[in-house]
Amino acid sequence: MFKNDFFLNEPCMIVNTECNNLFEGEYLRVKYISEDSIIEISPLNNSFFLSYDYGKNWMLGWGTGEPLYDAGCENLLSIEHYNPATGKIKTGKLLRGNGFPQKNQRVVLWNRTPSGFVKYKKGAIVKPEDGFINMAGNSLMFNKIIYDSINNYWVMFVNEVDTSKIDIYAAVSYNLIDWKPALNGNPLFRAEDFMQTDWAGWTCDAKSRQSPLLTDVIRYKGIWYFVMNGYNKKGERQIGIVSSPNMLGGPFQIPVEPVIRCGKKGKWNEKGVFYGKVMKYDKYFLMFYDGIKKNNTESLGIAWSYDLKTWHEYENNPVIISHTGWRSRPYCSEPAWIGKCGNVICVMLAGAKDFKAGPWHHYITKRMYKDISGNVDDMQLGLFLSYDGGRSFVQHCLNPLLVNDYANDDENEHLGGSLDFIQKNDTLFMFYIGKTTFENLHYQPLLRYKIIDSIL
């Protein structure tokens, strides 16, 4: 187990008694219910220990038993006490939904404060209505937060999402909590800035103009490099890198050609490459990125560069293929965060559970249940580790390590694919994206924190 060297090191979802969150194994089920609301569930194995006090950070969830609503998060109860030896839970307040779980019903344990990270304040820390000019819709995501040592403030790069227009904006903050639009609310990049490129500037159907999606920013030898992905007029999704000596002021050099193209027919990345994240490793740079096949299966690949301009794809790509258990849905592999713990490369990778029953099962049983306990068809994040410079990866034994809090209206739908950690004095801030159903479905940047002594 990889412990004490990373910021997230405990599970946030327990589906089965084996504590591995796979489809295989024995689901947690209600064995007994007493008159005073004490529930006995299937005992967990010794790899997971939920103490009396620590159990208060967890919730007990169960589904409705109705089609498409049986994921184990539709109804939630707080936990007052838990006895790991007997599997008995003293339930408390109803946090979501209604009713009470029944005997033999599948249940899920959810961690509301994974690894001690607690919600800083309710609501999004950056909103479209904060003063961003011509921002479309009410859904947005951040993808990188950078400290500007010249101006002594933090810069957050923000993308519009869930709309055909996804211009790129920036917000600034002096304390990481209160943010306001940079550039007087004007976009940093617009769709028309990419009209001469061969890798971006269009929507996927090539019917309207669109700026690419910014996924990372890195500084090298006095130059800022903006990692982006977009669609060209052929519907090809590719990665390009824009550069500038000034992070917000330009001028910006926008290359005509992408740095990483789609793969050839039949390859793991034939349909597109996107969501690039870059890190300095040894004497070169590594980029981790998502690749997608024609059947929409996604995998993680890497490329390397000495100068951030010319990139070479790893000949044994992809480096993470597996879609099992908590990430059995094949359509999700975005790298949300990358970093190093010593010489170990850490990647927080997105995943989601697939439907257990396919069309034939639906035909035979005449039902359309998502017959899986857990975060069904919703995105969550888990840690993958490489001890050989990114050539191969193993996943953390307690994955997933970050799932949204279904009892919180700010994030009661699922997570987005962005994550960032910033340490300031004795506080570690975790910025992430939650999707909410409250006041229309949309993504919003959220903040959690924990008090620490040191970070390795």
C-alpha positions in Angstrom: 0.0 0.0 0.0 1.2 3.5 -0.9 0.7 5.4 2.4 1.7 8.7 4.0 3.2 10.0 0.7 0.1 11.3 -1.0 -2.7 13.7 0.0 -5.5 11.1 -0.4 -5.0 7.7 1.1 -8.3 6.3 2.3 -11.4 5.0 0.4 -14.4 7.1 -0.2 -16.8 4.4 -1.3 -17.3 0.8 0.0 -19.5 -1.4 -2.2 -18.6 -4.9 -1.2 -17.3 -6.9 1.7 -14.0 -7.4 0.0 -13.5 -3.6 0.0 -12.1 -3.6 -3.6 -15.2 -2.0 -5.2 -15.3 -4.5 -8.0 -18.4 -6.1 -9.5 -17.2 -9.5 -8.3 -17.4 -10.3 -4.7 -20.2 -10.0 -2.0 -22.1 -6.8 -1.9 -22.8 -5.1 1.4 -26.3 -6.0 2.5 -28.6 -5.4 5.4 -28.6 -8.5 7.6 -30.7 -7.2 10.5 -32.7 -4.1 11.6 -33.6 -3.4 15.2 -36.4 -1.3 16.6 -34.0 1.5 17.6 -32.7 2.0 14.1 -29.6 -0.1 14.5 -28.7 -1.8 11.2 -26.4 -4.8 10.9 -24.6 -5.1 7.5 -22.3 -7.8 6.1 -19.0 -7.5 8.0 -16.1 -5.9 6.1 -12.8 -7.6 5.7 -9.7 -6.7 7.7 -8.3 -4.3 5.1 -10.9 -1.7 6.1 -11.4 -0.5 9.6 -14.1 2.1 10.4 -13.7 3.2 14.1 -16.5 4.4 16.4 -15.6 8.1 16.0 -14.3 8.0 12.4 -17.6 6.4 11.4 -19.3 9.8 11.8 -17.6 11.0 8.7 -19.4 8.3 6.7 -23.0 7.8 5.3 -25.0 4.7 4.6 -26.7 4.8 1.2 -29.2 2.7 -0.6 -31.2 2.9 -3.8 -34.9 3.1 -4.6 -35.2 -0.3 -6.4 -36.6 1.5 -9.4 -35.2 1.5 -12.9 -32.1 3.8 -13.3 -32.3 4.8 -9.6 -30.6 2.0 -7.6 -27.0 3.2 -7.3 -26.8 3.3 -3.5 -26.7 7.1 -3.3 -30.4 8.0 -3.8 -31.1 7.7 -0.1 -28.6 8.6 2.6 -28.4 8.2 6.4 -25.8 9.7 8.7 -23.9 7.3 10.9 -23.7 7.9 14.7 -21.8 4.8 15.7 -20.3 1.8 13.9 -19.0 -1.4 15.4 -16.6 -3.0 13.0 -16.5 -6.3 14.9 -20.2 -6.8 14.5 -21.0 -4.7 11.5 -23.7 -2.9 13.5 -24.5 0.7 12.6 -26.4 3.2 14.7 -28.0 5.4 12.1 -28.8 9.1 12.5 -30.3 11.9 10.4 -31.7 11.3 7.0 -29.5 13.3 4.6 -31.1 12.6 1.3 -34.2 10.8 -0.1 -36.6 9.1 2.2 -37.5 5.9 4.0 -35.3 3.3 5.5 -33.2 0.4 4.1 -34.9 -3.0 4.2 -33.5 -6.4 5.2 -31.2 -7.9 2.5 -31.1 -4.7 0.6 -27.8 -3.7 -1.1 -26.2 -0.7 0.7 -23.1 1.4 0.2 -20.8 3.3 2.6 -19.8 6.8 1.5 -17.0 8.9 3.0 -17.9 12.6 3.3 -14.5 13.8 4.3 -11.9 11.6 2.5 -8.5 11.8 4.1 -9.7 14.6 6.3 -10.6 17.1 3.5 -13.7 19.1 4.6 -15.8 21.6 2.6 -14.5 25.1 3.0 -17.8 26.9 2.2 -21.0 26.2 0.5 -21.3 27.0 -3.2 -19.0 27.5 -6.1 -15.9 29.6 -5.6 -16.1 30.9 -9.1 -19.4 31.6 -10.9 -20.4 32.7 -14.4 -22.3 35.7 -12.9 -19.2 37.0 -11.1 -18.4 39.4 -14.0 -17.2 37.3 -16.9 -18.2 39.0 -20.1 -20.4 37.0 -22.5 -19.9 33.7 -20.7 -22.4 31.2 -22.0 -24.6 29.1 -19.7 -24.0 28.5 -16.0 -21.6 25.6 -16.2 -17.8 26.0 -15.9 -14.6 24.2 -15.0 -11.1 25.2 -13.9 -8.1 23.2 -15.1 -5.1 24.9 -13.5 -4.2 27.3 -10.7 -0.8 29.2 -10.9 0.9 31.6 -8.5 2.0 34.8 -10.2 5.0 35.9 -8.1 5.2 39.3 -10.0 1.7 40.4 -9.1 1.5 38.3 -5.9 -1.8 36.6 -6.6 -3.1 33.3 -7.8 -4.5 32.8 -11.3 -7.2 30.2 -12.1 -7.9 29.3 -15.7 -11.5 28.7 -16.4 -13.4 27.0 -19.3 -17.0 27.3 -20.3 -18.5 23.8 -20.6 -21.9 22.2 -21.6 -22.3 24.8 -24.4 -21.0 25.1 -28.0 -19.1 28.2 -26.9 -16.2 27.4 -24.6 -14.0 30.5 -24.5 -11.2 30.5 -21.9 -11.2 32.9 -19.0 -9.0 33.6 -16.0 -9.8 34.6 -12.4 -7.4 35.9 -9.7 -7.2 35.6 -5.9 -5.0 36.8 -3.1 -6.1 34.2 -0.6 -7.3 31.2 -2.7 -10.8 31.7 -1.4 -12.1 34.9 -2.9 -11.8 35.1 -6.7 -12.6 37.8 -9.2 -12.4 37.9 -13.1 -9.0 38.8 -14.6 -8.7 41.0 -17.8 -11.8 43.0 -16.7 -13.9 39.8 -17.3 -12.9 39.4 -21.0 -11.8 36.0 -22.3 -8.2 35.1 -22.4 -8.7 33.1 -25.6 -11.6 33.2 -28.1 -12.6 30.9 -30.9 -11.4 33.4 -33.6 -7.9 33.2 -32.2 -7.6 29.6 -33.6 -9.0 30.2 -37.1 -5.6 29.5 -38.7 -4.9 26.3 -36.8 -5.1 22.7 -38.0 -6.0 21.3 -34.6 -8.7 23.5 -33.0 -11.3 26.2 -33.6 -14.5 24.1 -34.2 -17.1 22.2 -32.4 -16.9 18.4 -32.9 -19.6 18.5 -35.6 -17.7 21.4 -37.4 -20.9 23.5 -37.5 -19.7 26.4 -35.4 -16.6 28.1 -34.1 -15.2 27.1 -30.7 -12.0 27.7 -28.8 -10.1 24.6 -27.5 -10.2 23.4 -23.9 -7.3 24.4 -21.8 -6.1 21.6 -19.5 -2.7 22.6 -18.1 -0.2 25.5 -17.9 3.5 25.2 -17.2 6.4 27.7 -17.2 9.9 26.9 -18.7 12.8 29.3 -19.3 10.6 32.3 -18.9 7.9 31.2 -21.3 4.4 30.1 -20.4 3.0 27.0 -22.2 -0.7 26.4 -22.4 -1.7 22.8 -23.1 -5.1 22.6 -25.0 -7.1 20.3 -27.0 -9.7 21.0 -29.7 -11.5 19.9 -32.8 -10.4 20.8 -36.4 -12.9 21.0 -39.2 -12.6 17.2 -39.8 -13.9 16.5 -36.3 -10.4 15.3 -35.2 -9.6 16.0 -31.6 -6.0 16.8 -31.0 -3.6 18.5 -28.6 -1.8 21.8 -29.2 0.4 24.0 -27.1 0.2 27.8 -27.1 3.1 29.8 -25.7 3.7 33.4 -24.4 6.3 35.3 -22.3 3.3 36.8 -20.4 0.8 34.6 -18.7 -2.2 36.8 -19.1 -1.0 39.6 -21.4 0.5 37.8 -24.4 1.4 38.0 -27.1 0.4 34.4 -27.7 2.0 32.2 -30.2 -0.6 29.8 -31.5 0.9 27.1 -33.7 -0.7 25.9 -36.9 0.0 22.2 -36.2 -0.9 20.1 -33.1 1.9 18.6 -31.0 0.0 15.3 -30.6 -2.3 14.0 -33.4 -5.0 11.3 -33.6 -3.6 7.8 -34.1 -4.0 5.7 -37.3 -7.1 3.7 -38.0 -7.6 0.9 -35.4 -5.2 2.4 -32.9 -6.1 3.2 -29.2 -6.3 6.9 -30.0 -7.7 6.9 -33.5 -10.7 9.1 -32.7 -8.9 11.7 -30.6 -6.3 12.7 -28.0 -7.2 15.2 -25.3 -6.9 16.3 -21.7 -3.1 16.6 -21.6 -1.3 17.2 -18.3 2.4 18.0 -18.2 5.1 17.6 -15.6 8.9 18.0 -15.4 10.5 14.6 -14.8 14.3 14.2 -14.6 15.7 16.1 -17.6 12.6 16.1 -19.8 8.9 16.7 -19.7 6.1 14.1 -19.6 2.6 14.6 -20.9 -0.2 12.3 -19.8 -3.3 12.4 -22.0 -6.5 10.6 -22.8 -6.9 8.7 -26.1 -10.1 7.4 -27.5 -10.9 4.7 -30.0 -13.7 4.7 -32.6 -15.8 2.6 -30.2 -15.3 5.3 -27.6 -13.0 3.2 -25.3 -10.6 5.6 -23.6 -7.1 4.8 -22.3 -4.2 6.8 -20.8 -1.1 7.5 -22.9 2.2 9.4 -22.4 4.5 11.5 -24.6 7.9 13.1 -23.8 9.7 16.3 -24.7 12.9 18.2 -23.9 11.5 21.6 -24.9 7.7 21.5 -24.7 7.6 22.1 -28.4 8.5 18.8 -30.0 6.8 15.7 -28.5 7.5 12.0 -28.9 4.7 9.5 -28.1 5.7 6.5 -26.1 6.0 3.5 -28.4 4.2 1.1 -25.9 1.1 3.4 -25.4 -1.3 3.2 -23.8 0.0 2.8 -20.3 -3.3 2.4 -18.5 -5.9 0.4 -20.3 -7.9 -1.5 -17.6 -11.6 -0.7 -17.1 -12.7 -2.9 -14.2 -14.5 -2.4 -10.9 -15.0 1.2 -9.9 -13.9 2.4 -13.4 -15.4 -0.4 -15.5 -17.1 2.1 -17.8 -14.8 2.3 -20.9 -15.6 5.9 -21.7 -13.7 7.7 -19.0 -9.9 8.1 -18.5 -9.1 11.8 -18.0 -6.0 12.5 -15.9 -7.3 15.0 -13.4 -4.0 15.6 -11.6 -0.4 14.5 -11.9 2.5 14.9 -9.5 5.5 13.2 -7.9 6.0 11.7 -4.5 9.8 11.2 -4.4 10.6 9.4 -7.7 7.1 7.9 -7.9 4.8 9.4 -10.5 1.2 9.9 -9.2 -1.8 10.2 -11.5 -5.4 10.9 -10.3 -7.4 9.2 -13.0 -11.1 9.5 -13.7 -13.3 6.4 -13.8 -17.0 5.3 -13.6 -18.9 2.1 -13.1 -20.5 0.6 -16.1 -24.0 -1.0 -16.3 -23.9 -4.6 -15.1 -26.7 -5.7 -17.3 -26.6 -5.3 -21.1 -29.4 -5.2 -23.7 -29.9 -9.0 -23.7 -30.4 -9.0 -19.9 -32.9 -6.2 -20.3 -34.8 -8.2 -22.9 -34.9 -11.3 -20.8 -35.8 -9.7 -17.5 -38.0 -6.9 -18.9 -36.3 -4.3 -16.7 -33.8 -1.5 -17.1 -32.0 -1.4 -13.7 -28.5 -0.2 -13.3 -28.0 -3.3 -11.1 -24.8 -2.1 -9.4 -24.3 -0.7 -5.9 -22.0 2.2 -5.9 -21.3 5.3 -7.9 -23.0 4.0 -11.0 -22.3 5.8 -14.3 -20.9 8.7 -12.3 -17.3 9.9 -12.5 -14.9 9.4 -9.6 -11.2 9.7 -9.1 -8.6 7.1 -8.2 -4.8 7.1 -7.8 -2.4 5.3 -10.1 1.3 5.0 -9.4 4.4 4.5 -11.6 7.7 3.4 -10.3 9.4 3.3 -13.7 9.0 6.8 -15.1 5.5 6.4 -16.4 6.0 3.3 -18.5 3.6 1.2 -16.3 1.2 1.8 -13.5 -0.4 0.1 -10.6 -3.5 1.4 -8.9 -3.9 2.3 -5.2 -5.5 -0.6 -3.3 -8.1 1.6 -1.8 -9.4 3.2 -5.0 -11.4 5.3 -5.6 -10.0 8.0 -3.3 -12.3 10.9 -4.2 -16.0 10.8 -4.8 -18.5 13.7 -4.6 -20.6 14.1 -1.5 -24.1 13.1 -2.6 -25.6 14.7 0.5 -24.3 18.1 -0.6 -26.4 20.0 -3.1 -23.2 21.6 -4.6 -22.0 18.2 -5.9 -24.9 15.7 -5.7 -24.5 14.5 -9.3 -20.8 13.6 -9.9 -17.2 14.9 -10.1 -15.6 16.7 -13.0 -12.2 15.9 -14.4 -10.1 18.6 -12.7 -8.2 18.6 -9.5 -5.5 20.7 -7.9 -3.7 20.8 -4.6 -2.1 24.0 -3.1 -0.4 24.2 0.2 -0.4 27.6 2.0 1.2 27.7 5.4 -0.4 24.8 7.4 -3.4 24.4 5.1 -3.7 22.2 2.1 -6.4 23.4 -0.3 -8.0 20.9 -2.7 -9.8 22.4 -5.7 -12.1 20.1 -7.6 -15.2 20.2 -9.8 -18.6 19.0 -8.7 -21.7 18.6 -10.8 -25.0 19.6 -9.2 -28.7 19.1 -10.0 -29.6 22.1 -7.8 -31.0 25.0 -9.9 -30.3 23.2 -13.2 -27.6 20.7 -14.0 -24.1 22.3 -14.1 -20.4 22.0 -13.2 -18.9 24.3 -10.7 -15.4 24.8 -9.0 -15.5 23.8 -5.3 -13.0 23.9 -2.5 -12.0 21.6 0.4 -9.1 21.9 2.8 -7.3 20.2 5.6 -4.8 21.3 8.3 -1.4 19.7 8.0 2.0 19.6 9.6 4.0 19.0 6.4 3.6 17.6 2.9 6.2 15.2 1.5 
